[in-house]
């Protein structure tokens, strides 16, 4: 981990590039005058490339959603809901616990995919000609 770049405009450029902006747009947003050649040169700078990769990796870590993380949040919601005698909050607690159980495979919802005639395929639609 290298940390922020010493040059504030280079750091801003790296941050804008990490957000997904084009090289030219990031260059202007960093406070430079529009110049494609200089923007490309700064983008090719090794310390800037390392910083962009570092910022993107940090953003990716924050964006990772895991079953454990979601379950933890659902259980916190359930605990808050159970801590009150309020009926709507108890309903929220129950729903949170059910969601956590489903997420962790403790409850499997079954769906009937057969048609009323017992076949697995839907009935052929019937058409009526209207005159």
C-alpha positions as CSV (number, residue, x, y, z in Angstrom):
1,X,0.0,0.0,0.0
2,X,1.6,3.2,-1.1
3,X,-1.0,5.7,0.2
4,X,-1.9,9.1,-1.3
5,X,0.4,10.6,-3.9
6,X,2.5,13.6,-2.9
7,X,1.3,15.8,-5.7
8,X,-2.3,16.7,-4.9
9,X,-3.4,17.0,-8.5
10,X,-1.9,13.6,-9.3
11,X,-3.8,12.2,-6.4
12,X,-7.0,13.7,-7.6
13,X,-6.4,12.4,-11.1
14,X,-5.9,8.9,-9.7
15,X,-9.1,9.2,-7.7
16,X,-11.1,10.3,-10.7
17,X,-9.6,7.5,-12.8
18,X,-10.4,4.9,-10.1
19,X,-14.0,6.1,-10.2
20,X,-14.1,5.3,-13.9
21,X,-13.7,8.6,-15.6
22,X,-11.8,8.9,-18.9
23,X,-8.2,9.9,-18.9
24,X,-9.0,13.3,-20.4
25,X,-11.9,14.0,-18.0
26,X,-9.9,13.0,-15.0
27,X,-7.1,15.2,-16.1
28,X,-9.3,18.3,-16.3
29,X,-11.1,17.4,-13.1
30,X,-7.7,17.3,-11.3
31,X,-7.2,20.9,-12.2
32,X,-5.0,20.7,-15.3
33,X,-5.7,22.4,-18.6
34,X,-7.1,20.0,-21.2
35,X,-4.1,18.3,-23.0
36,X,-4.5,14.8,-24.3
37,X,-0.8,14.1,-24.5
38,X,-0.1,15.2,-20.9
39,X,-3.1,13.3,-19.7
40,X,-1.9,10.1,-21.4
41,X,1.6,10.7,-20.0
42,X,0.3,11.1,-16.5
43,X,-2.0,8.0,-16.8
44,X,1.1,6.0,-17.8
45,X,3.1,7.2,-14.8
46,X,4.0,4.1,-12.7
47,X,3.2,5.7,-9.3
48,X,-0.2,6.9,-10.6
49,X,-1.0,3.5,-12.1
50,X,-0.2,1.9,-8.7
51,X,-2.3,4.4,-6.9
52,X,-5.3,3.8,-9.3
53,X,-5.0,0.1,-8.8
54,X,-4.9,0.6,-5.0
55,X,-8.0,2.8,-5.0
56,X,-9.9,0.3,-7.2
57,X,-8.9,-2.6,-4.9
58,X,-10.1,-0.7,-1.8
59,X,-13.4,0.1,-3.5
60,X,-13.8,-3.5,-4.6
61,X,-13.3,-4.7,-1.0
62,X,-16.0,-2.4,0.3
63,X,-18.4,-3.5,-2.5
64,X,-18.1,-7.2,-1.7
65,X,-21.3,-8.5,-0.4
66,X,-21.1,-11.8,1.5
67,X,-23.7,-14.2,2.9
68,X,-22.1,-13.7,6.4
69,X,-22.3,-9.9,6.1
70,X,-25.9,-9.9,5.1
71,X,-26.8,-12.5,7.7
72,X,-25.1,-10.4,10.4
73,X,-27.1,-7.3,9.3
74,X,-30.4,-9.2,9.3
75,X,-29.7,-10.6,12.8
76,X,-29.0,-7.1,14.1
77,X,-32.4,-5.9,12.6
78,X,-34.1,-8.9,14.2
79,X,-32.5,-8.2,17.6
80,X,-33.7,-4.5,17.5
81,X,-37.2,-5.7,16.5
82,X,-37.3,-8.2,19.3
83,X,-36.3,-5.6,21.8
84,X,-39.6,-3.9,21.6
85,X,-43.2,-4.9,22.3
86,X,-44.4,-3.0,19.2
87,X,-46.2,-5.4,16.8
88,X,-44.8,-3.9,13.6
89,X,-41.3,-4.2,14.9
90,X,-41.9,-7.8,15.9
91,X,-43.1,-8.4,12.4
92,X,-39.8,-6.9,11.1
93,X,-37.8,-9.1,13.4
94,X,-39.7,-12.2,12.2
95,X,-39.2,-11.3,8.6
96,X,-35.5,-10.7,9.2
97,X,-35.0,-14.0,10.9
98,X,-36.9,-15.7,8.0
99,X,-34.7,-14.0,5.4
100,X,-31.5,-15.0,7.3
101,X,-32.7,-18.6,7.5
102,X,-33.5,-18.7,3.7
103,X,-30.2,-17.0,2.9
104,X,-28.3,-19.7,4.8
105,X,-30.3,-22.6,3.3
106,X,-32.2,-23.5,6.5
107,X,-35.5,-22.9,4.7
108,X,-36.2,-23.9,1.1
109,X,-39.2,-22.5,-0.6
110,X,-40.9,-25.0,-2.9
111,X,-42.8,-23.9,-5.9
112,X,-45.3,-26.0,-7.9
113,X,-44.2,-25.8,-11.5
114,X,-46.7,-28.3,-12.9
115,X,-49.8,-27.2,-14.8
116,X,-53.3,-28.0,-13.6
117,X,-53.3,-31.0,-16.0
118,X,-50.2,-32.4,-14.2
119,X,-47.7,-31.8,-17.1
120,X,-44.6,-29.7,-16.7
121,X,-45.3,-27.6,-19.7
122,X,-47.8,-24.7,-19.7
123,X,-51.1,-25.3,-21.5
124,X,-51.3,-24.3,-25.1
125,X,-53.1,-21.0,-25.3
126,X,-56.5,-21.0,-27.0
127,X,-57.4,-18.3,-29.4
128,X,-60.8,-17.1,-30.4
129,X,-61.4,-15.2,-33.6
130,X,-63.4,-12.1,-32.9
131,X,-65.4,-10.7,-35.9
